[in-house]
């Protein structure tokens, strides 16, 4: 089915129709005048013998050319079903104040940002990728998308805040995964969560609740721990120790059948999505066919010129 992306341009058809109407009126008037002309012998010398209906062909082809060109201005398109990969990976990055500790160079947050960007660069382009940041609460910064530049820009713009809501980060990622359109496919898409943190939840629902929810949704959570047991950070003018809660992060990964890393390399991160599988939906997209109309108009113009030269020795 053909539809028009800019239908208001169809108004351009009106001048072409007006010209066609003028041509018909002119031919009728010409015929009426010919009927009143009584000198038949002189009339035969003025009009080429045997041309008949052929004399209308160049004009009709030219008028059709104008109509097709005018229609092309409205950008005709046909709907096509495009396959759409629904598999989704959610990145969750801890932005709590403890992530400014410099026991990992240059500091925990920047190390996490670098690892996250490496992961973005390696993830297949067909997969959806989203980003969640979490401190006292968890927020979706980028919903699942195939726009890698948007995710990278959001990673670079992360800002530190108080508290650590690790459980809420997992729940927020699960909600984002459920928001991926079905597009004709059944169920939620195959998905993975990659959580980058230094652990020790201080806010929101527990890590155990989050692990149970992820397990029920069949969404593995892979965790990456940043920092050492000797990490310290200045909070409110006081130097506080911020050791890494490896046990909680490891248990979250183990319960959900994900992976736990302390220093994740690019090759290790590939394990996160290698067995994820696929879920193909379909999205209806308009495919513009203006070039078809332009080609038809060109053929009609050539037809008008060729028949006019052939039968009247004139170009239109």
WOBEL-V771280 format. One record per residue. RES is the residue in three letters. NEAR is the number of other ideal C-beta (glycine too) atoms within 12 Angstrom. Layout:
<<RES/NEAR> <RES/NEAR>>
//
This chain:
<<UNK/12> <UNK/20> <UNK/19> <UNK/26> <UNK/22> <UNK/19> <UNK/17> <UNK/13> <UNK/20> <UNK/22> <UNK/17> <UNK/24> <UNK/25> <UNK/18> <UNK/18> <UNK/27> <UNK/20> <UNK/18> <UNK/23> <UNK/25> <UNK/15> <UNK/16> <UNK/23> <UNK/18> <UNK/14> <UNK/16> <UNK/19> <UNK/14> <UNK/14> <UNK/19> <UNK/15> <UNK/12> <UNK/15> <UNK/18> <UNK/12> <UNK/11> <UNK/17> <UNK/10> <UNK/11> <UNK/12> <UNK/10> <UNK/11> <UNK/17> <UNK/14> <UNK/11> <UNK/15> <UNK/19> <UNK/15> <UNK/11> <UNK/10> <UNK/19> <UNK/11> <UNK/13> <UNK/18> <UNK/23> <UNK/25> <UNK/25> <UNK/31> <UNK/30> <UNK/25> <UNK/29> <UNK/29> <UNK/31> <UNK/30> <UNK/31> <UNK/31> <UNK/29> <UNK/31> <UNK/28> <UNK/28> <UNK/31> <UNK/33> <UNK/27> <UNK/26> <UNK/26> <UNK/30> <UNK/24> <UNK/20> <UNK/18> <UNK/16> <UNK/16> <UNK/16> <UNK/18> <UNK/27> <UNK/32> <UNK/34> <UNK/34> <UNK/44> <UNK/48> <UNK/53> <UNK/52> <UNK/52> <UNK/52> <UNK/52> <UNK/42> <UNK/44> <UNK/30> <UNK/41> <UNK/42> <UNK/33> <UNK/36> <UNK/22> <UNK/25> <UNK/31> <UNK/15> <UNK/16> <UNK/26> <UNK/40> <UNK/38> <UNK/25> <UNK/33> <UNK/42> <UNK/35> <UNK/28> <UNK/36> <UNK/43> <UNK/29> <UNK/25> <UNK/41> <UNK/36> <UNK/20> <UNK/26> <UNK/35> <UNK/22> <UNK/17> <UNK/21> <UNK/36> <UNK/41> <UNK/45> <UNK/44> <UNK/45> <UNK/44> <UNK/41> <UNK/46> <UNK/33> <UNK/23> <UNK/25> <UNK/40> <UNK/27> <UNK/29> <UNK/33> <UNK/35> <UNK/27> <UNK/38> <UNK/30> <UNK/26> <UNK/19> <UNK/28> <UNK/17> <UNK/21> <UNK/38> <UNK/26> <UNK/18> <UNK/30> <UNK/35> <UNK/21> <UNK/18> <UNK/35> <UNK/20> <UNK/28> <UNK/26> <UNK/21> <UNK/26> <UNK/39> <UNK/35> <UNK/49> <UNK/36> <UNK/36> <UNK/51> <UNK/51> <UNK/36> <UNK/36> <UNK/48> <UNK/42> <UNK/30> <UNK/35> <UNK/40> <UNK/25> <UNK/22> <UNK/35> <UNK/23> <UNK/18> <UNK/21> <UNK/17> <UNK/21> <UNK/12> <UNK/17> <UNK/26> <UNK/37> <UNK/28> <UNK/43> <UNK/45> <UNK/51> <UNK/51> <UNK/58> <UNK/51> <UNK/55> <UNK/44> <UNK/39> <UNK/32> <UNK/36> <UNK/28> <UNK/23> <UNK/24> <UNK/24> <UNK/21> <UNK/39> <UNK/19> <UNK/22> <UNK/41> <UNK/36> <UNK/22> <UNK/30> <UNK/40> <UNK/24> <UNK/16> <UNK/30> <UNK/22> <UNK/41> <UNK/37> <UNK/48> <UNK/44> <UNK/47> <UNK/45> <UNK/40> <UNK/44> <UNK/38> <UNK/24> <UNK/19> <UNK/14> <UNK/31> <UNK/22> <UNK/29> <UNK/16> <UNK/20> <UNK/9> <UNK/7> <UNK/10> <UNK/12> <UNK/18> <UNK/20> <UNK/34> <UNK/24> <UNK/34> <UNK/29> <UNK/26> <UNK/19> <UNK/32> <UNK/42> <UNK/27> <UNK/26> <UNK/43> <UNK/37> <UNK/22> <UNK/27> <UNK/36> <UNK/22> <UNK/39> <UNK/30> <UNK/34> <UNK/30> <UNK/26> <UNK/22> <UNK/31> <UNK/15> <UNK/20> <UNK/13> <UNK/22> <UNK/31> <UNK/24> <UNK/25> <UNK/41> <UNK/34> <UNK/21> <UNK/16> <UNK/31> <UNK/19> <UNK/21> <UNK/28> <UNK/21> <UNK/25> <UNK/19> <UNK/21> <UNK/19> <UNK/16> <UNK/21> <UNK/20> <UNK/22> <UNK/25> <UNK/26> <UNK/15> <UNK/20> <UNK/30> <UNK/22> <UNK/17> <UNK/24> <UNK/28> <UNK/20> <UNK/19> <UNK/30> <UNK/26> <UNK/20> <UNK/26> <UNK/30> <UNK/23> <UNK/20> <UNK/27> <UNK/25> <UNK/16> <UNK/17> <UNK/25> <UNK/21> <UNK/12> <UNK/16> <UNK/16> <UNK/25>>
//
